[in-house]
Amino acid sequence: MKITEINHFSHHHKLELSYSGTPYQCDGCKELGFGSCYQCNNKKCNFHLHENCGVAKPIATHSFFKNINFKYEKKGKQGKTCKACGKDVQGFMYKSKETYLHPCCLTLPSTLNGNFSGRSLRLNLEVKASTKCLICQNKEISKGKLKGWAYISSCGKHCYHVGCVNNMNFENWKMGYFNQSQSGGVTNGLVFIKEENRGSSSGRKENEWPLMGYALNLIVQAVLGAVVSSWIS
């Protein structure tokens, strides 16, 4: 059962579990979010927390790190980056020795399904030898040669770094490209990604573009914390 109301050390008013129809910047981890979140009813506050940031566990684990516990910490570490996405940890985080994770990265779904022509997208610790991220066209995240986590389709044709999708979300949010879809999800100008890459040297067939857009949209939802429960396995 979900906790519908909390008192949180980071804010002086009570926070209620609600639904944000537009992307927001979490006041805890400083990353973008969408959908279910804890927010202050006082509109003047404009205060939001990811659901996972609002009721963060003091100790957490992840399947990528066997027999390792991550400790929840309230403040980021200057100059330290998230192992999953490569972005700086500026607020709430999980730490184990020298490994840092944003709460929203630690809780990313391991598998994404959906109406994706029978395919699925699986979260990987790094890009496999035979693939490259379709956004940055590299195996590693450009910053500091960090490998970074990636979602790779079961057919192997669709690969996206979590960090690249995260950066794309943030840039599109600043540019005002996000819109709420009629189905209750969120789109963020994926047509721009499609058009920019069309005609490039990637050699992709025209009929592959709809699948690329759908795969990317699934990952956008997951990174923002807005993924539909039926898509997760």
N, C-alpha and C positions, 0 to 999 in steps of 0.2 A: 504494500500500500504506500502510495506517495505521500510525502509530508507536504501539506498545503500551505503552511505558514511557519516562518522561522524568525528567531532573533539571531542576528549575525553580528559578529564583532566588528565587521567592516562598515557597518551603517547604523545610524542612530534611530531609525524607524523599523518597524516590523516589515518583513518582506513576504509577499504572497506569491504562490506558484501560479503563473498565468502564461498566456501565449502572446509572444511578440510577433506581430504580422510584418514587421520590417527588421532587417538586420540591426544589431546593436553591438557595441563594444563592451565586453564583460568588464565590470569594475573590479573584478578579482584577479583574473589571469591576464587581462588586457587584450585578449583575442576576440575575434568576431563570433557572434552567435546568432541564432534565429530559432523561433518557435518557443518551445517550453523553457521557461526561465523563472527565476525569482526576481521580482521587481517591486519597487516602492510605489504605493498608491498615490503618494504625493508627487504630482507631475512636475513640480518644481525641482525635485531631486534628480529625475531622469537617471535612476540607479538600477542597474541590472546585474545579475549574476547567472552564469550558466547553472543549470540544475545541478550538475556534478560539482561545481565550485561552491554552491550554496550548502550542500550536504556532503562535503568531501570526507572520505574515510581517512583516518589518521595514518593508516598503513594500507598500502595497496600492492598488488602484484601484476605481472604481465607475462603472457605465455612466451614472449620473446626472450625473457630473462629468467631462466630456471633457477629456483631456490634463492631468489633475490627479492628482498622487500624494499619498497619505496616509501620513504617517509614524507608526509605532507608538510610543506613549509609555507608560511604566509608571505614571505618576501622573496623576490627574485634575486639572482646573483649577477652583478654587473659583469659583462663580458662572457657569460655562459649561455650556451644555446641548447635548445631542445633536441634531443637525439632523434626524434621522429621527423620534425619539420625543418629544423635548422634555424628557426627564428629565435631571437633572444628571449630568455625567460624574465619577464619584467614584473610579474606579480605572483599569484599563487602558483605553486609548482610541486612536483614530486621529485625527490632526490634519493639516489643510492650511490654513495661514494662520489664518483665524478660523472655520473649519468643523470641528466635532468630531463624531465618530461612535463609538458603542459598537462593539466588535468583533462582537457578536451582531447589531447592526443593519446593519452594513456587509455581512454575509454572508447577509442575508435572501434567500430565493428570489425571483426576479423573477416567477415564475408558479406558482400552485398549482392542481393539478387534483384529480381524485378522483371519487367517485360523486356528482356534484353536478348531475344532470340535464343533462349536456352542457355545463355552464358551466365557466368557469375564473375564477380570481382573479388579477389582475395588480397588481404593486406600482407605485404612482404617486408621483411627486415631491410631488404635492399633490392635494387633493380637487378634482375638476372642477367647473365652474360650475353644472352642473345637479344636483349631488348634495350630500348632507350625510352626515356620519358618523352611523350609526345608534345609537351609544352616547351621544355628547355633543350630537348634533343641530346641530353647527356645521361650517363649512368649515375653520376653523382650530382647532388645539389651544387650549383656553381660556387656558393660561398664556402670557402675553406675545404673544398673537396669532400665534404660530408656526404656519405652515401645516402642517408635519408630513407625513410619508409616510403613504400609505393604500393598503390593498388594496381594489380595486374589481372587482366581478364583470363578466363580459363582457356581461351583460344590463343592467348599470347600476343594478340595484335594491339591491345589497348593497355597502355601503361602510363600512369601519372604519379609523379612524386606528390606526397601529401603536402610538402612544403611549397611546391609550385602552385598547387591549387589554392593553398592558403594565401600566398602572395597575390594571386590573381583575384581572389575574393576581396582582399583588402584594397587593391587598386581600383577594382570596379565599384566597391562601396564608396570610396572617396569621390569617384567620378559620377556617382548617382545612377549607375546602370542596373542596380537591383530592382526587381519588381516582384510582387506577389502574384503567383499564378492562380488561375481559376480553381485548380485542384487543391489549393491551400499550401502548395510548396513554394519554392522561391527559384527564380531564374536570375541570371546575372549577365545577360548579354553574351550567351554562348555563341550566338551568330557571329560575333566579332572574332572569336577564336577560329571558327570555321572558315570565315572569309579570309583571314590573314594567312591561313595555312593552305588554302585552296590554290592549286597551281604551283606549289612549292616542289622541291626536288624529292619529296617523300614518296612519290609514285603511287599514292593511294588511289583506289578506284572511286568513282563518284558515288557508287552505292554504299561505300563504307562510311561516308560522312554522317548519315543519320545515327549509325551505331556509335561512332566516336562521340557525337553530341550527347547521346543518351548515357553512355558510360561516364563521361565527364560530369554530367548533371547529377548522377547518383553520388559521385564522390564529393561534389560541391555540397550536397545535402548532408553527407556524413561529416564533413569537416566543420560545417556550421552547427552540427548537433541537431539537424532537422530531419534526419532520416526516418522514414515510415517503418514501424516495427515489422511489418510483413516483408520488408526487404532484407531483413537481417537473419542470418542463420549461423 
